[in-house]
Amino acid sequence: MLELSRIREQKDDIIEKMKVRNFDAEVHLNNVIKLDEERKSTQTNLDHGLAEANKIAKSVGQLFKEGKQEEANLLKAKASNLKKSSQELKRKLTELEDAIRNLLYLVPNVPNAQVPEGNSDENNEIISEEGAIPSLHTDAIPHWELAKQYNIIDFELGVKITGAGFPVYNGKGARLQRALINFFIDEAVENGFEEVIPPLLVNQASGHGTGQLPDKEGQMYHCEVDDFYLIPTAEVPITNIFRDVIINASDLPVKKAGYTPCFRREAGSYGSDVRGLNRLHQFDKVEIVQVAHPNKSYHILDEMVEHVKGLLRKLELPFRVAKLCGGDLGFTSALTFDLEVYSAAQQKWLEVSSISNFESFQANRLKLRFREGNEKPQLAHTLNGSALALPRIVAALLENNQTPEGIVIPEALRKYTGFDIIN
């Protein structure tokens, strides 16, 4: 959520930068400023009324002591009217604050100057590519057929138990999942991240804190009786650890990593892009989260990208890095890099990680601040990234490493799987 002070001071600049997102911010920001002026005026009137009421209360007591009951009763009546007026002003103030907040919820984050123009993922900027595209044997097949051939993932059984998008992992398929989770967590811990196991359900305040609510409410599974939401990513509970927290600047950056299942409704997703593991309603992911000093967050963003690139190198997967254009940028992000691996049997790139700097956008919602010495607390920057999401990694590993003898496991995973081939 954008800060009111920033909107007042940089309105024209924000409106111009939002054009990269293809978002017309002028009407929204003008309405926010108008409501905020009314809020400030209401607050001033309320403060004056309360001050006068306090003054009258002192005078009434003195007048009664002096036996001036008529004057005292007149002031009591005035105080009663002031009380009613103050209650009305408090009610109006609450309504104005709610209206401002609801308007701000509709305004996305201001894109960083690095964000390229564009309307969709076709306009994302490919900034690097690494690794050789594998040349498969003539009988190579996509991962959903490999899964069936080797009985490692059962999509039909998942449909029976729950529905489409909830696969069952069997035998070496289950062990491969667990191996990847342990590998990703170990790599994160080695890189200075503290492991955390967070709840898989969050309340509304947590959803609002990281920006999933109200923007992505339709994509989340909702437990209506308890008003909890199943997490779409570990970003939500892990980042909310710091809601309403003031951190010492000397403790920055704070680095957390966590594995969780993730749950997404993916409403409206159809076609070949959702086949097999390409798009699921439940999947496993390791997430890395950092709380950073504003002066260092973009350097940290680059470090996080390098961490994920290192994972893909160890998995021996060809990958590329894309800088998201304005039209593909997430609502809460100021700058995002996607990492994509090449799926040889499908002959296309699959996104496996998004790494984003949210600057102070989430922190403003979370009231997440840091303090340097005796200075006034200021908003921190938050960052997060997938390190990594498993489904498409598994898809690429199965497809790219298939041979007539079986599916070869990358060297880095073998101490985790306990086997070097699926056959």
N, C-alpha and C positions, 0 to 999 in steps of 0.2 A: 504494500500500500504506500502510495506516495505521501511524503510529508507535506502538511499544509504550508509550512514556512517555505519549502522549496517551490510549491505551486505559486505562492504569492510573489516570490522573488524572481522566479525563472519561467514564468508562464509562457512567454513567447518562444523561448528556447525549447521548452518541453513540447509545445505544439509542433514546432518544426521537426524535432527529432522523431516524434511519433509518426510522421509521414512515412518513415522507413517501414513501419509496421502496417502501413495502409490504414491507420486509425486516425480519425478526425477527433482530436482531443479538445478542440476549442470550446464547443458547447458545454462539455462536461466540466472543464476547468472553470469556465465563467460561472456556471451554476454553483460550483463548490465555493468559489470566492464570494459570490453573492450571499450564499447561505452562511458562510463564515463571518461576513460583516454583520449579518443579522444576529448571529450567535454572540459576537462580541458586544453588540449593543444591548442585547438581552442580559448578558452577564453583568454589564455595567449597571443597568437599571436594577437588577437583582441585588448587586452589592450595595448600591445606594439605599435601596429599600431596607435591607437588613441592618445597615449602619444606623439609619434613622430610627428603626424599630428598637434597636439596642439603646439608643440615646433617650427615646421616649420612655422605655422601661425604667431607666434610672430616674427620670424626672417624675414619673408617676409615684414612685415610692417616696420621694422627697416631698411632693405635694400632699400626699396623705398624712405624712408626719407633721406637716405645717397646718393641717386641718383644711386644706383647700380642696375639698372633695369634688366640687363642681368642675374645677379646672382639671383635676385628676381624672374624672370620668370622661371628660371630653378627649383627653389624651389617650385614655384606654380605648375609646371608640376609634380613634385614629390609628392606634396600634393594631386593632382588630382588622381594620381595612387594609393596613399594610401587610398583615399576615396573609390575608386572602390573596392580595396582589402578588406577594412573594411566592405563594404556592402555585399560582398561575404561571408566573415567570419561570419557576423551576420546571414545571411541566413542559412549557414551551422550549426551554433550554434543552431538555432531554430529547424532545422531538427533533430539534434542529441538529443536535449531535448525531442522532440516529440517521437523519436524512443525509448529513455530510458523509458519514461512514458508508452508507449504502451507495452513495454516488462514487466514492473513492474505490469501492469494491469493483466498480465497472471499468476502472481505468487501469490498463496494464502497466508494467514497468517501462521505464524509459530505456530504449535500446542504447547500448554503448556505441561509440562512434565507429567501432570496427565492424558493426553489423552491416552486411551488404544488402542492397535493395533486392526485392524479388517478391513474388506472390506465393510460391509453393516450394516444396523440396527440390523441384527441378532447378531452382535458382540458387540453391546452396553452393557455397564456394569450396571446391575440393582443394585443400591446401597441402596435402601430402598423401603419398601412397607407398606401401612397403610390402615386400614379400612376393614370391612368385606364385602366379595362378597355377594350380595343379592341373596336369593333363591326365584325365581319368581313362581307365580302360573302356573298351567299347560297350561292355555290359553294365556300366555304372547306372545306378538308380537313385532317386531322391530319398531323403532320410525317412519319410513315412513308410516307404517300401522296405528300406533297410531295417527299420524298427520291427516290422512284421516278420521279415525273413529271419532275424536273429532273436525274436521274442524278447525285446528289451524295452519296448514302449507299446502299450496297448491303448489305442485311441478309442476303439469301439467299447471296451470294457468301461472306460471313463464315462462314455455316453450313457451306458447302462446304470452306473452308480449315481451319476450326477447330471451330466449333460455334455454337450460339445464344449471343448476347451478345457477339460479337466482330465488329462491323461493319467494312466497308471504306469509306473515305471517298474520293470521286473528285473530280477537277477543282476546281470552286469550293467543294465541300464540304470538301476537304482544305485549301484555302487559308483557308477560314473558321475551321477548327480552329486552324491555325497563327497566324492573325490574333488570335484570342481569347487564345491562350497568350502571345503577345508583348505584347498590350495589358495583360493582367493582371500580367505580370512588370514591365513598365515602370511601371505604376501603383504597384506595391508598392515598387519601388526609389525612385521619387519620394517615397514616404511613409516613407523611411528604413530599409527592409528591405534586407539584403544578400542578393544572389542566390547560391544554392548549387545545384550539380547533384550529388545524392547517388546512391549505389548503388541499384539496383532490387531487389536481394536482400539479406536481412539474416539474421544468425544468431539462435540462440535467445536469447542474452543481450539482444539488441536488442528482440526481441519481448516478453520479460519486462519490459524497462525501461520501455516505454510502456504496457504492460497489454494488448497484443493476445494474449499468452500468459500463462496458459493459457485465458483467458476466451473468446477468439474463434478458437481454433485450428482449429475446423471450417470457418471461413469463409475461411481462407487457403490459397493454393496452396503445397504443400510439395514441395521437391526432396529426396527422401529420401536419395539417394546422398551428397550433400554436406551434408545437414541444413540447407539454407537455405530461407527463405520469401520468396516474391514479395510485395512490399510492398502492403498494402491502401490506403496513403496515404503521402505524403511525410512526414507527421508522424513516422513511425517512424524512418527514418534520420536526419532532420534533428535531432530531439530527442535522439537517441542520440549526436550529436556531443558532447554535454555529459555523457555518462555518466562517472562517476568524476572529475569536474572540480570545482575550487573557483574561483569567479569573484570578482574584486574587486567590492565593492559599487558602486564608482564607475563600473564598466563596465555596470551594469544600467540599463535593460533591454537585453538582447541580442535583436536582431530579424533573423530569417532568412526568406527566401522561396525556394521552389523549385518548378519544374515537373517532374512525373513522370507517366508512365503509372501507373495503379493497377489492381490485380488483386484481384478478390473472387469467391469461389465463389458467393455469394448462394444457398446451399442452401435449398430450401424456398420459393423465390419463384416464384409463379405468378399468372396472371390478367391483367386489363387493365392493372394498374399496372406491368407489366414489358414492355409492348409498345413496340417501337421503341427510342428512346433512354432511356426512363423508368428502366430498370434494366439495367446491362451488367456483364459479367464483366471487361472491360478498358475503361478510359476514361481521359481526360486530366484533370489537375487541377493548379491552382496552389495551394500551401499556404503559409500564413503561420504562423510559430512565434515565440513570445517567451518568454524567461526573465526573470522579473521579481522585484523585491523584494516580499515578502509584503504590505507596507503599501500598495503601489501597484497590485497585480494587478487589482483590480476596476475601477479607473479605466482601466487598459490594456484590459481586456475591452470596456468601452464604446467606447474608441477603435477597436478592431478591428471592432466592429459598424458603426461609422460609416464605416470604410474600405470595407467590403463594400457598404454602402448607397450609397456614392458610385459604386462600379462599376456598380451596377444603374441608378442615375440616368443615368449616361452611356450605358448601353445602351438607355435609354428603355423599360425594362420595368417594368410594375406589380409591386409587391412588398409583402410584409408581414413583420413580425417577430414571432416566437412565442417565448415563454419556456417551456421544456420543463417539464412536470410531473414529479413524482417517479417515476411509473410509466414514463415515456418517457426518463428521464435515462440517459445512458450510464454504464457501470460505473465508469469512472475519473473522471467529471466531477463537479464540485461545483455548477456552474451552466452551462447551455447555452442559447444563443439560436439558433434556426433562422431562416434567411431563405428565403422561398418566393416564387416568381414565378408569375404567373397565365398559364396556358396557354389561350389563347382558343378554339382548335379543340377541345380536350379538355374545356374548361370546368371546370378544376380547378386548385388550387394545387400547385405542384411544389417540393419542397425542393431548394435549390441550394447551401446553405451551412449548416454547423453551426460555431458559434464557442463555445469552451469554456474555462473556467478550471478547471484540475485542482488548484489550490492546491499543496500539497506531496506529493500522492498519487503522481504519477509521479517527482518528485524523490527521494522516499524509496527507490523501487526503483532509480533511476539512481545514487544517491549523488551527486546534483547539489547542490552547496552554494555559498554565497557568504560572503565574509568582510568585515566592517567593521573597518578598522584592525587592532588586535591582538586583537580579540575572537575567541571560539571560532566556527568556521564553523557556519552554520545552513542548513537546507534552503531552497532557492529555490522560487518558484512557476513553473509552466509553463502556457502557454496556446497554443492553436492554432485555426486556422479555415480553411475553404475560401474561397479568394479568386481564382478560383472553380472549381467543378467544371463541366466543359464540357457533358456530354450534355444535361441538362435546360435549360441556358441556350440551347443550339443549338435544342432542341425549341421553346422559347418564342419565340426569334427567328424561326424559320421560320414558325411558326403565326401569331404576332401581326402579322408584317409582310408577310403574303401579300396580293397584289393581283391583279386580273385580268391585269396586265402582267408580274408576277413577284414575287419576294421582295426587298423593299427592305432594304438594309444600313443600320444606324444610322450617323449622321454620325461618331461617335467611332471607328468601326472602319474607315472607308473608306481611310485612309492605310495601314492594315495589309493590307487585302484587295486593294487596287488596283482594285476595282470597287464600284459602288454598287447593283447589282441582280443577282439570280440569275434568269435567264430562258432 
